[in-house]
Amino acid sequence: MADERHPLFLPVVLAGGLLFGFGLAVSRMTHPEVVLDFLTGEDLGLAFVMGGGAAVVGLTVWAATRSGRSAPLTGRRYARRLKTLDRNVVGGGVVFGVGWGLSGICPGAAYASLGVGNWPILWAVAGMFLGAYAQGVLRTRLAGADVAAAGD
């Protein structure tokens, strides 16, 4: 699949990441104390950053899905991806929220924090990687247990 991508695919993804990181740094969302102030209701700036981003993405997705066209870099037709609200989504959201509240960071802001020299954030990034790895191991083991139980 990767070989079939447009040659500009990765540079465009890089440019999008640069814009995202720059926006997080400009809005100071790369500082955990700013995020924690939002979570405690002392500074609602993050709501405007997230709301502004969600509005731009929402409008873009709405227009792209109605255009009937394909994405120029991937060749895939623009379409909505429907996801049901199940226990994994709710449980993952709860765990994500607890981690966000304890650390004061979310993944995008954590990586952007490294760009502004916030090196202690590496502990949180390492925790995210370890948490995702642990979840993958747990999911694999549970799937193996389900297969073994079905075979009995």
PyMOL commands that set and color helices and strands:
alter all, ss='L'
color gray80, all
select helices_A, chain A and resi 2-4+9-26+32-39+45-67+87-103+107-115+119-151
alter helices_A, ss='H'
color red, helices_A
deselect
rebuild
show_as cartoon
